[in-house]
Amino acid sequence: MKLWGCFAAFGAAREEGVSFAKNRAAATAATVMLIGALSACGGGGGGGGGGGLALSPAATTSTGTTTTTATAPAMTVKANGAVLTPDGSGAYMVKPGDQIAVEAASSVMWTAASEVAGAVTTNSVQSGAKTWNATLLHDGSAEDKFFLNAKYGSGAAETLQIVFRVAAASSPNGSYRLFSAVGAEFLFKLNLDLNQFALYDKSGNFVRSGTLKADPTTAGTYLMVDNVTPASTSNNARFRITADTLVGAMAMPLPYPNANGNLMAFPFVATRNVVTDRTAFDGLYNRLDLTLVPSATTGLPSTTTGRVRQIQIGGQAATLDQCNEPSTISPISSCIGAGKTLVHYVGAAAPDSAGNWSFTNVADFSDKLTFVVARIDGDNVLLEAGSDPLAPTNGVFRIAMPSVPDFADLVAYGGSPLADWTKFTVAGSTITMNTTSLSGATTTASFPLLLPSPGEPQGFRKIDLGGGGVSFAIRSSGLYASMGYVNLNTGLVQIGLTH
């Protein structure tokens, strides 16, 4: 009688256990009933050991007058090769990008689904009668659940469910608009959980992809490795991260006619935080303007022209004034005299669907400025990269930061078109550059950092490179940028993310 009572209790618990796959809210109660039934029978079935499921419910199937019992197979669950132990709820905690391997003690049929459709997806899925392997992908900002169902028993009528709690994705993951000093805009996709990146042109056409490695020399810096950039110590394709912004340097395809797939290393700023409120970016800005003129035969930039300008945006982005002059640099307030022209632009009523703001020269409708306003560490930074509306075969790169009189000390890391990677240290009236070249050689050089002349816009600093060479530097809370303006360094752009 005790034996039949045991089986009756077991059967009731089994019916609750079957509903586990259909109603997870009943999972805990079903587990308690099943354990109680097994205890009444003198103990329960063994688990798979280590990370195996501790519970092996049995299912009964009647065929005529014969009753057979199907026992759920023991499961071993691993992530990245390590055996996992379930938490108190019976679920397994994993991270995006983890490689999951589940081994069943006997043959099953596998099905899988995200609790929220599309929230958790899989890659590289391989399944067999007793094994299921996949990489779990997740780019959400909160935890999501993923269910793996193992069907067993006669006609695979019973289901054992394995629950994965997939942690929130690394916050930098996602897509960024990348503005390169090559004079072109790209799309950059980042996945730190998988240590992967992908580069696309502005139209969304795939350019190339690669893997990421932590820079062993500088914490917080990532090296990009792909079929263009070798995995070596001299690899200077790198970037650093701040909130919603990447700053680095990498080899970019030249966007000019006859370039024929040529690549050149250029610094970049990539952002996914753009200002779309027209009331939020009026002000005075100092801007570095780079124009790249390609060779008609090779497509390589044969001439680079650097200009330093002050611009003023007002009327809630209704107007933009710019001082044009051939060689000197004047504030908006004193853009008067021979060779100086104060150019007036009128702004569009709203940004376009991509978040670009457009301003048109009131005296020449073909002259347009189109840029995004990126919010970087609390400051507005104006970014533009693309063909020059006045000379479409030329490329332009423009970066502007708020004009403020103070140029505080800083440490920044970034690159330049020389394919180097540099640590910039500003201390008082000196800037020191610790540079690693493509060959892996390191150099250190210090230069005077000079104040602007009384008649020039404040907020700039001049870097005296010696031999008549001068670069102009600007900075914001999060960025440092400089551009050669005189002598052989004309057009040489350096961009760094402050430490």
N, C-alpha and C positions, 0 to 999 in steps of 0.2 A: 504493500500500500504506500509505503514511503516513497518507493521508486516511482510509482505512477503519479504521486503528488508532486514529486520533483519535476517529472516531465511536463505536467500540467503548468506548473509555475514557469518552467523554461519556455514552453510554447507561448505563454502570454507575453513574457519578456521579449521573445523573438519577434512577435508581431509588432511590438513597440520599436524594436531595433530596425525592422524593415522600413519603418516610416522615417528613419533617420535621414535618408537621402531626400525624402519628400518634404520634410518639415524639420529644419535644423533646430528650431526652438524646442523640439521634444527630445533633442539628443541627450541632454544630461539625464532626464528622467528615464529614458530608455536604457542608458548605461547603468544607472542604479538598479533598475529592475533586473537587468541581465546579470549583473554581478550577484544580486541576491539569489537568483535562480541557480546560478552555478554553485554558489556556496551551499545551497540546500542539497545539491547533488554531490557534494564532497569536494568541491574545488573547480577552478576554471581552466580553460585551455591556455597554453603557454604563448608568450609573445615571440616576436622575431628576434629578440635580443637587441641590446644597444638601443638604436632608434626605432626598432620595430613597433608597430601598433600593439599596445598592451592588451587590446580587446580582440577576441576572435569569435564573434557570434556565430551560432550555427543556424542554418535554415533548413526546414523540413519540407519535403515535397512528396505528395501522395500519388502513387501510380496504381490504380485499381485498389487492391487491398494491401499493397506493399508500401511502406513509408521509408524513404531514404533521407538521410541527413546531410546537408551541404554546409561545411564549416568555412567561414570566411578565411581566406589565406592570410597568414602573417605578412606584414609589410615592413620593409626597411627603407627609410627615407634619408636621402643624403643631399647636401648642398655643397657644391664645389669639392666633392670627394669626402666630406666629413659627415659622419652619421649625426642626424638631428634627433633631439628629444622633444616631444610635444609639450606645450605649456599646459597650464591647469585646465584649459578648456578643451584640450585635445588637438589644438591647431599647432602648426609649425611656423615659427617666425623666420622670414627670409627677406632678402634685400633685392631691389631691382638689379637685374644682371646676373643673379645667382644661377648657376647651372644645377638643375634639379635632376636627381636620379632616384627612381622608386623601383624597388625589387619586390615582386610578389612570390610567395612560397609555392604557388600553383598558378595555373593558367587563368587569366581573367580577360575581360574586354574593357578597354579604357575609353572614357569620355572625359572632356574637360571644359570648363567654362569659367569666366569671370563673374563675380557676383553682380557687378555693374558692367553692362555690356561694353566691351572695348577698353575698360580701365586697365586691365592686366591682359597682356597678349603674350604669345609664345614665339620662340624662334628656334630653329634647328631641332624640331621635334622628331624623335625616333621612338617608336613603340613596337613592342613585341608581345608575345603571349605572357611573359612574366616581367617585362621591364618597360618603363616609360622614362624618357629623358627629354629635357627641354630647357631652354633659357627663358626665364620669366622677365618680361619687359614691362616697365611701369614708369610713366612720367608724371603722375599725379602728385599733388602737394600734400596729400593725406594718405593714410593707410587704406588699402583695398584688399579684398579677399579673392582667392582663386581656389576653385574646387576641382579636384581630380577624383573621378568616380571609377571604381573597379567593380565591374559586374561579374558575378560568379554564380555557381549553382546550375541546376538543370535549366537550360534555355536562357542562361544568364539573367535569371529573374530576380536575383538579389543584388543589392548594391552596398558596397562599403565606400564611404566618402572620406577623402583626405582633404583637410582644409589648410590652405596656406595663407598666412597673414603677411601680405607684401608691404614692406615699409614704404614711406613716401620717397619719391625720387630725390636725388641730389638736386638742390635748388638751382644750380647753374644750368641744368639740362634744358635743352630747347633750341629754338631757332633765333638767330641774330642777323640783323642787317649789318654787313661788313663794308666799311668805307676804307678803301686802300689808297695809299699814296701813289699807286700805279696809275691812278686816274680812272678808277672804275669801282662800281658797287657790286658786291657779291652777297650771297646768302650762306651763312655758316651754321651748321647744325652740330650740336655738342651733346654727347652722352658720357658723362663721367663714370656712370655705373658700369658701362661696357668699355670704358677707355677708348672711345671711338669719336671721330669727327668726319664730317663730309662738307665739301665745298661745292656750291652751285653758282652759276652766273645769275645776273639780276633777273633774267627771265625764267629761272628755275631749272635750267639745263645742267645736268650733272657734270662737274669738272673732275673731281677726284675725291677719294676718301682715304683715311688712314687711321692709325692707332695713336694713343697718347701714352706718354711716360712721364712720371714725375721727374723734374730736373734734380739730379742729385746734388747740384751745387747751390741751388737757391730754392728755399721752401716757398711753396705757393706758385711755382712756375711749372708749366707743362711743355714738354717737347712734342712736336708733331712729327710722326714718322709715316712716310708713304713711299710710293714708287719714284717720287721726285726727290725727296729728302732722305738721306741715309740715316740709319740708326747708329750714329757715332757721336763721340764727344764733341765734334765740331759742328753738330747740327744746331743751327741757330734759328730754326723754325719753332718759335715758342710763343706762348702767351701767358698773361696773368689775368686774374679775375677779381672784379669787384661787383657790387650789386648790379645785376642786369647789364654788365659791360665786360668786354674782353679787350685787352690791349696787347698787341704783339707784332710779329713780323713773319712773313712766309713768302715763298715763291709764288707769284701770281701770273696767270696768263695775260699777255699784253693785249689790250682791247683795240689795237690799231690795225688799219689795213696793211697787208703784207707782213704781219707779224709772224705768220706761219707757225703758230704754236709755241713761239719763244716765251720763256719765263724769266722773270726778274724778281729778286727779293725786294719787298717793300714793307714798311710798317703799316699797321692798320688800327682802326678803332671799330669795334663791333658793339652794337647796342640793341636792346629790345624794349627800352623805356623811352618813348618819344612823347614830346609835349604836343597835345592837340588843342589846348586851351589858348586862344589868341590873346588872352589877357595876362598870360604867364611868362612872357619873355621880352617885354620891352626893356631897353637898356642900351648901354654903351659897351661895345665889344672890340677887342683887338683880334685881327684875323691874319693868318698866314695863307697866302695864295700861291699855289704851285701850278704852273702850266707846263705840260709835256708835249713837245712837238716831235712826232715820229719821222724817221727817215722814210722817204718814198720807196726805197728799195728793200730795206730790211725790216721796217716796222718798229725798229728799236728807237727809243727816245734819243734823238740826236741833239736836241736842245731842251734845257729846262730853264724856266724863268721863275724867279721868286719875287713876290711882291708882299709888302707888309702894309696893311691898311687898318684904319679905324672906321667902324660903321656904327650907326645909331638906328635902332628900331623904336618906333613910337606910335602913339595913337592906337594902342592895343593891336599891334602888328599891322596897322594900316599903311605905314610908310617905312622906308628904309633909305637912309642917306649914306653915301660912300664918297670918300675923298680920293679921287684919282690924280696921280702925279707921277712923273717919269722916274724920279730917283729919290726925292726926299719923302719924309713921312710926317704928315701934319695931322693934328687933331681936327675933328669935325668943326670945332668952334673957330678954327683959324684956317680953314681951307679956302684961302683967298690969295690971289697973286698969280704971277706968271707961271704957266704950266700946270696950275692946279684947277681941278674941276670938281665941284660938288655935284654929284649925280644923285637924282631923286628917283626912287622906285616906289611903286604902289603895290600893296600886298593883296593877294586873293582873299576873298571873304572867309574862306575856311581851308583847312588842309585837304589834300586829295585822300583817296581811300587808303593809301599807304602811309599817310602821316606827313607827307612832304608839304612844306610851305613854299609858295611861289611868289616872287616879286618881279615886276616888269618895269624897265626903264621908261619913264614917261616921255622921253625924247627919242627913244629907239625901241620899238616894240620887239625887235629881234633879240635884244639884250635882256636876258632873264637870269635871275638867281633862284635856284631851287635847292632847298636844303632841308634837313631834319633838325629839330632841336632835341638833342638827347639830354636826359636828366642824369648826370653822373655825379655821385657823391654830393648831391644837394645843389649843384651848379648847372646852369644851362650851357651846353656846348653845341655850337652849330657845326654840322658836318655836311659836306657836299663832295661827291666823287662821280665823274661821268664826262661825257663829251662837252666841249665848250660850245654854247649856242651860237657864238659869233664865228667860230672856226671848228665845225663839227669833227674834223679829223684829229683835232688836238684833244688831249685829256686834261682835266682840271681836278685838283684836290684842294679843298679849302677847309680850314678848321679855325673856329673863333671861340674865344673864351671871354668872360666878363673883364672889362677894363677896370682894374683896381690898382691903387698906388702901391700897395704892399706886395712884395715878392718874398714870401716867407721861405725859410730854409726847407729843404725837402730831400728825400731819397726816392728815386724812381728807377724803374727798369723798363727797357724797351729796345727797339731796333731801328735800323736805317736802311736805305737802298744799298749800302755797302755789304749787306748780308752779315752784319755783326750783331752782337747782343751786348748792351751796355748798361752799367749801373751809373746813374747820374746822381751826384751828390752836390747840392747847393748849400754852401755855408758862408753866409755873409756876402762878401764881394768876390767869391771864388766858386767856380764850378769844376768838379773833378769827374772825369770819365774813366771808369774801369771797363775796358772793352775786350771781348773775346771775338776773334776773327773766325772766318770759316775754317781756317787751317788749325784752329785750336789755340793759336798763340794769343797771349794776353798782354795788354798794354795799359798803362795808367798815365793820364795827362791831366794837368790842371791849367785853367785859363781864367783871366780876369773877367768878372761879370760886372758890366758897367751900367750905370743908371742912364735913362734916356736924357737927351739934351733938353734944356728948358722948353724949346719950341716943338718937341715931339710928344706924342701921346704917352701918358704915364701908364705903368703896368707892364710894359715891355722891359726886357733886359737885353743888353748887347753882350755877346760873347766875343771877346777879342782873341781870334785864333792865331794871330801873328801873321806877318807877311802881307798885311792888308786884308786878310780874310775876316769877315764878320758874319756871325749868325745872330738872328733875333729869337728870343725865347719868350714864351708865354706860359702861364700856368693857371690852373683852377684848383679846387679842393682835391680833385682826384687825378688830374692829368698834368703832364709836362710835355711841351712840344717846342721844337726849335727848327729854324729853316735858314740855310745859308742865303745871304743877301748880296754879298760882295765877294768878288774874286772867284777862285776855283770852286768854292763851296756853294755857289749859287744854286738854289733849288734842292740842296741836300736836306731832307726832312728827317727829323728824329722825333719819336713819340714814345713816352714812357708813362706807366701807371705808377702813381706815387705809392710809397711803401706804407 
